[in-house]
């Protein structure tokens, strides 16, 4: 465990996996997206918070998806996902790197 806390690159990957797994497994609707639905005659696009687990086929009922043609993240949703999965682990790893750098002096 101490080896992970001393190596910022290893810490980054461990934290990124620890944050990405719950976001990709559990239906946590945090990310801005759009749902395209229709019955063949009319197509409706509506903004809705989406979960990353929906893209893996987890966390929704088949009955809820009867008229849904497509769903996707908006640029703000992609940005928020990148901040959670890459940004936060990078900040923590950078902090560990700086702490280790000052202890060597």
N, C-alpha and C positions, 0 to 999 in steps of 0.2 A: 504494500500500500504506500509506503514511503517513497518507493521508486517512482510511482505514478505522480506523486505530488512534487517530486523534484524535477521531472522531465516535462517541460511545457508542451512539447509536441504530442507525447503520449497522453497527457492530461486533456489536450484539446480533443483528440479522437474519442477518448472514453466519455467525456462530457457530451460531445456531439451525439454519440450513440445513445447515451442515457436520456437525452432530451428528445431525440428523434423517435425512439421506440414508442413511448406513450402517445406521442402526437400521431404516429402512423397506425397504432393499434386501437386506441380508444376513440370514440366519436366526440371529440372536443371541438365544437364549432367556434373557431377563433378567426379564421381566415376569410377575407372578403372574396366573394366569388359570384358567379351567375349561374342560374339554372335555366336551361332551355327546355321547355315542355310544349307539347302540342298533341293533337289528336288526328293529324293529317290534314285538317281544314285550316287550322289556325295555329300559329307558333307564338308562344309567349316567352319572353325573356325577363327574368326577375332577379334582382340582387338578393343574395342571402349569405349568411355566414356558413362556411363549409369546413369540414374536417379533412385532414389529410388521409384519414382512414377510409374515406369514401372512394378514393382513387385506387385503393387496394381491394375494394369490395367488402370492407368490414364496417360494421356499425350502422347499417340501415336495413329496413325491412323491404322485401321485394314488392309488397303492396304499395309502398310509398313511391316506388319508381315506375309505376305503370305507364304514365304519359310522359315521363322524363326522357328527352332525346339525348341531352348532353349536359354536363356541368363542368365548369372550369374556374380556375382562380383568376382574379383580376391582378393587375400589376401590384396593387397595394397588398394583396394576399401573398403573392410571391415574395415581396419585400419582407413582410412580417415573418414568413416561414424561414427566410434566409437569416433574419436577425435572431430568431430563436435557435435555429440549428447550427448556424455558423458564427454569428456575431457574439452571442453570450459566451460560448466556450472559448472563442478567441480572446475576449477580454479577460476571462479568468486565467487562461494560459499565459497571456501577456503579463498579467499581474504577478503570477508565479515566477515568470522569467525575470521581471524587474526585482522581485524580492531576492531571488537567488543571486542576481548580479550585484546587489548592494551588500550582501553578506560576504562576498569574495573580497571586497575592498578592505 
